Amino acid sequence: MSWGYLEDASGVKGHADRICVPKDQRELLADLVEAQRQQAAVTIAGGGSGLTGGRVPFGGWLISTENLRRLEISAGKATVGAGVTLHELHSAARTTGQFYPPDPTETMAFVGGTIACNASGSRSFRYGATRRWIERLRVALPDGEVLDVRRGDTIDFDVPEIPQPATRKHSCGYPLRPGMDWIDLFTGSEGTLGVILEAEVRLLPVPPELLNGIVFFPTDESAQVALDGWRNIAGLRMLEYVDDPTLRLIVQRHPDVPGTATAALIIEQIVTEGQDIDAWGDRLAQGGALEEESWFGTSDADRERFRRFRHALPETVLEIALRNAFPSFLGSDFSVPIEKNREMLVFYRENMDHIMPGHYCIFGHAGDGHLHVNMLPATREEFDAGYRVLPMFAQQAVRLGGSVAAEHGLGKRKARFLPIQYSAGHIEAMKAVKRRFDPQWRFGRGTIFELPSTGP
């Protein structure tokens, strides 16, 4: 799926006074200098796969990073331009027997965009989010100055400590702390402090053997019990949950989904010497899974089949959401401490069954306490109710010690959640950092920080 310059995958559409598609870094820097001279607002555009409207301009200049295409693979690392797609990075690394651990679902996302929102994905259960894998960043500031920083290079100004939630995934605002390094500041800043031009990221050797599986369950309760029991299995690097409505949505793409299944868990395990693959037979039996109907495999063909199944989940939901009468994606990106995952799931269902019965589904990164509620409203009333309930979900996540933005960032659509996560004083500390880099508040207006009608 592709998007024009004035929209993204969320369905948000905008407008720009000027669209710039610089052919290289030098031309991009010249555009920044000219925008500074004209005091023009600037929105940085990646590939458009985001779900928050962060790359959608509401006036001013749009500057695309699509032509920043450097890609060099070496032992243990890759040098990647911001306009390289995840698919291209994964493919190039694979030819050398290596892989890049972060794996957001949308592989056509630009690497620069994934850094901007500190994206993660299904393998974050083992490897964490993008920030963890960056060793060097080349960043253009709003006035065209370039910073080239490495992991461990500390910022040269004082910042306070901003509290972080007790979750495995969090990408909301600036993670300020005294003595933090530049990479941690720019990663997740969503194009509000500068432009990611290029990155050096770490690669790992491809594991010698992987076991993939999609385990189907006859009841949701049995899937939840298994989920809680499997989190500490050695070598597990993926643990995902799929509910019954989601299975019913994708059965047209995957007719071999068993009709008796009402939930599924998706697993991926690194198999090392001494581990017993046959132990999964006991786990399935003890967990009440549908043993004969579940899918397991270790070959590349098996892995590709399971990857298509996993990716069909968000793809199908997004296609339905964007072709209905209200073409804007309504979904959650909240995370909670893993011990609160089931409590949050119950809260989601109780509320969704009240406002939108039969028109939603839930799946995602349950191993990380990060489930996605995907709304498919059939009426304007349901759409409006879904929009209103999202802040309530955010408040509940924070009450449970969680985050209002786990992996997509806030963008423009979810900037209203920032005051739910942080106090006015914490937000002001973040704004002080932004003003240091962007005193005219030209970069990424409306992203992360909602703007009052009178300006910043």
N, C-alpha and C positions, 0 to 999 in steps of 0.2 A: 504494500500500500504506500502511495506517495502523497505528499501534501505540498501545496503551493507555499510561497513565502509568507503569506498573510494568514496562515492558520496552522494548527497542529492536530495531533491525533485526538485531542479532547473535544474537537468540534468548535473551539473558540476561533473566531475570525476577527481580524483587525484591519488596519489601514496604515499606510506609510507615505510620507512626503517624498522619500527617495529610497530606492533599493540598490544596495551596493553589493556586487559580487566580485571582490578583488581577486586577481589572478595569483597572488602570492602574498607572503608576509609583508614585503615592502609596500605593496599597493594598499594592503589593509591598514598599515600604519599611516600612510598618507591620508586615507579616508578618515582615520581618527583625528588627525591633526586638523583637517578641514572641518570636521564636525565640531571640534573644539572651537575653532575660529568663529563658526557661525552659531555657536551655543545651541546646537541641535541635540535633541534627545536621541539616544542610540539604543537599539535593541539588537543583541547578538543572536543570530539564527544558526542552530545546528540542523539536524536532519528532519525535525518535525515530528518525531515519534513520542514526544512528551505528552503527558496527560494533564498538565497544569496551566497551559497557556503562557509559559514563561518566555518562549521565543516569538510570541505573537505581538507585533508592535501596535500601539494605539497612538499613531502619529510619529513624527520624527523620522529618523533614518533607521533602516534595517541593514545590517552588515552580515553577510553570510560567510561562514568559514569553509564552505564546500571545496575550495581549491587548495586548502592546506593539506597536501596529500603525501607528505614524506612518510615512508614506512620502511624501517630497517630492523631486521631481526638478528640478534647475536645471542651468545650463550647467556641465558639467564635474564635477558632483558630485550625490550623493543623500544625503538624511538618512533613515535607516532604523531603525525600531524593531526590537528583538531578535526579535519574533514574526512579522515579515514573512518570507515564503518567498523563496527564490532565484527561483522562477518569477515571482512578483509583481514583484520588483525588475527582473528581465530584461525582462518585458513592459512595465513602466512606462518604463524607460529607452529601449526600442526605439521607443516612440511619439514620442520627441523626437530620434530619429536618433543615439542614444548606446547604449553597452553597458557592462556591468560585467565586467571581464576574468576574474575567477575563475569557474570553471564546474565545480564538483563535480557528479558524475553525478546525484545525487539532488536534483532541482530543488525538491522539496517540503521540503528542509531549511530550518530557520529561519536567517536571517542571523546571529543571535546565536550559534547553535551552530557555524556555520562559522568565526566569529571565535574562539570558544572553543578549537577544535582546529586553527586555522590551516590550514583546508582548502585544497586546490588543485583539480586536475582536468586534463582533457586539454589545455587551452590554457596550462597552466603552462609548457609548453615554451618559450613566448615571454614570458609575462606574470608568471611566478612565482606564489607563493602569496598567500593573503588578506592577510597582514600588510603586504605592499607597497602595498596599495591603501587603507589606512585613514588618514584625516586627523584624525579626532577620535573619542574614545570618552567615553561617559557610563557610569560604572561605580558600582554600589552595593557597598560593602564589607560584610563580615559583620555589623557593628554597625548598619547602616543609613545610615552616612555616604556621601555621594555625591561622587565625583571626576568632574570634567569636564575632560578633558585633550586637548591638541592635539599633532600631530606635532611633535617637537622639544622638548616639555616633558620635562625630565630628572627622573628619580627623585631623591628627597631623602635618600637613604641610600647607604652604600657597599656595593658588591658586588664579588666577584672576577670574573676572566675565566674563563668556562667554555668549554672547547674545543668547537668545532663541527666536524662531519664534512665531508669534502671532497666533498659531494654537492650537487645542485641542489635537493633537497627534504629537509626535516628538520623534524619537529614532535614533539619529545621533551623534556619538562621545560621549565624556564625558561632562555632563552638569555642568561644573565647576562653582563654586561660593564660595566666602570666607565663611568659617564656615559650609560648607556642611557636611552631615553625610556620613559615610562609605557605608551605604546601597544604597544611591543615586549614589555613585561613581561606585560601582560594578554592580549594575543593569543597563543593557544596554551596558556593556563594552565588550560583545561578546567574552569572553574567551581570552582577550588580557592582562588582569591584574592578573588573577588567575582562580581557578576552583571553581565553586559553588558546595559545597558538600551537603549542607542541608539548609533548610529555614523554618522559622515559618511564616505562612501567616494567615491573618485574614479571618474569615468566617462570613457570615450574615445569619439570619434566613430566611428560604424559605418563600416568600410572601404567604399570605393565598389564594390569587386568582390572576391569570394572564390572561389577554386577549391577544391572539395572532391573527394576521391577515396578510393576503397577499392581498393587494388591487391592482386590475388591472385597467389600464386606457386605453382609446381608443387613446390618443395622448400623446406624450412625454411632450408637453407643460403643459398639465393638471397635469401630475405627478410632474413636477417641481414646479408649483404653489402650489400644495398640500404640497409638501415637505417643502417649505418655510413657509407655514402657520401652519404646525403641530409641529414644533420644540419645542414649549413651552407648549405642552399639559401636564398637570399634570400626573406624574407617568410613563411617557414614558421612557423605558429603551433601546429601539432599534428602529432605523429609518434607513432603508437600501433602496437602489435604485437598480433596475434591468432594463436594456434597452432591446429593441426589439430583437437584435441579440442574446442576452443571453437567452431570453425566447424561441427563435426558437431552440437554441442548446439543451436545456434540455427537450424539449417537448417529446422526446422518453422515458425519465424516468418519465415524468409527463404529460401524454397525456390529462389530464383534464385542462391544461393551456388553457384559452379561446383563440380561434383563432383571435378574434377581439382586443385582448390586444396588445399594442405596448410598454408598460412600466408597472412597478409594484413598489410598495413600501411595504416593510416588516416591520411590527410594532410589538412591545410587550409592554404592559402596565401593571403596577402594579395597581390592582383595590382595592381601599380602600373605606371605608364607606363614603357615600356622593357623590361618583363619579357615573355618569350615563353612563352605557355602551351603552344605546340607542342613546347617543349623536353621536356615530359613524355613524348612519344612516343619520343624518343631514350633517355631515362632508363629507360623500361620495357623497351625492346629490349636495352639494354646490361645491365640488371639481371636479365634472364631471366624477367621477369614474364609473366603470362598477359595479353597486351595486349588481345585482343578481349573477354575475360571481365571485365576490370577496369571499375570504375564511376567516371566523372568527371562533374562538373556544376558549374554556376555559378548556377543559379536557386534561389530560395527553396524550391521544391518538391524539388529535388535535395538541398538542404542538410537539409531535414526528413527525407527518406528516409535519408540517411546518419546523421543524429542518432539516429533510431530504431534503426538497426543498432548503433551504438556503445552506446547505452543498453541494448539487449537483452542485451548481454554480461553485465554484473553482475546485471541483473534476473533473467535465466534461472538463473544460478548460485545466486543467493540463494533463489529460489523452490524449487529442487531441494534445497538444503541445509536449509531450514527445514521441509520436509515429509517428510524422511526420518526414520528411526528415532532419530536423534540431533539434535534440533532446535536446533543451535547452529552458528554459522558458524565454520569453520576456514579462515583465509586469511592470507596474508602482506601486510605493508605495509612492507617493507624496501627501502631504496634504496642504491645504490652509485655511486661515480664512473662516469661514462658509459663510460670505457675499460674498466671491469670488468663491464659489463653481460653480455657473452656468457659470461664465466667464471662469473658467478652463475647464469645460466640453465642452464648445464651441471650445476652443483652441485645446483640444484633438481631437474632431471630425473633425475639419477642416484639421488638419495635417494627421490624420489616413485615411481619405477619399482620400487624395492625394497619400499617399505612399502604402496603403494596403486596398483598398476599398473592403468591404464585408468580410474581413478576420480579424476582431477584434470584441471585445465586451467590454462593460463597465458595471460594477456593483460595489457595495460596500457601504462604510460607509458614505453616503451622509449627514447624520445628523451631522457628525464630519468634513465635508468638505474634505473627504478622499475617493475618487473614485479610483478603480483599472481599468486601461486600460490593457486588455489581448490581446496579439497579437497572431494570428494564421497564420503565413506566409505560402504561398503556393509555393513560389520560393525562391531561394537563394537571388535574388535581393530584394525581400520583407523582408527577414530576415535581410539582411545587412542594409536596410533602417530603419527597426525598431530599430536595435542596435544604429544607428546613431542619431535617433530622441529622444531617451531617455534623453540624456543630455540637449537637447533643452527643453523638458518637465520640467526637473529639474530646469533649469534656469527660466522658466516662473513661476513655483511654488514659487521660492525664490523672484522673482520680485513682486509677489502678497502678500508677507509676509509669505510664507509657508515653508515647510520642504521637503528635498529631501529623507527622510526616516521616515515614519510615524510609522510603527509597525513591520517591518521585520529586522531592522538594515541594515547595509551596507554590512557586510560580505566581501568577496573578489570580487564578481561580481560588486558591486556598490560602492566600495571604490573610484572610479574615481569621484563620486559626492561630496565627502567631501569638495574639494576646491570650489565647487559651493556654498555651504552653508556658509563656514567660510573663513576668511582671513588667510593669511600665518601666521600672528602672533597668531591667535587663535589656529590654528593647531599646531604650535610649542609649545604652552602652554599645549595642550593635550599630545604631544609627550614627554614633560618634565615629566609629570606624569607617562607615561608608562615607561620611562627610570628609574624612581625611583623604580618601582617594578621589572622591567625586563631589566636591563642594557645591556644585550647581545641581546636583541630583539629576544628572542627565542619563546615566546608565541604568537600563533595566527598570524604568519607572513603573511602579505598581507591582513589581516582582518582589516577593518576600514581605515588603512593607506596603500596606495599603496607603494610598495617597488621599488626603482630604481634598475637597474641590478647590481649595485655595493654594494647593501645592505642598511640598514637603515641609 
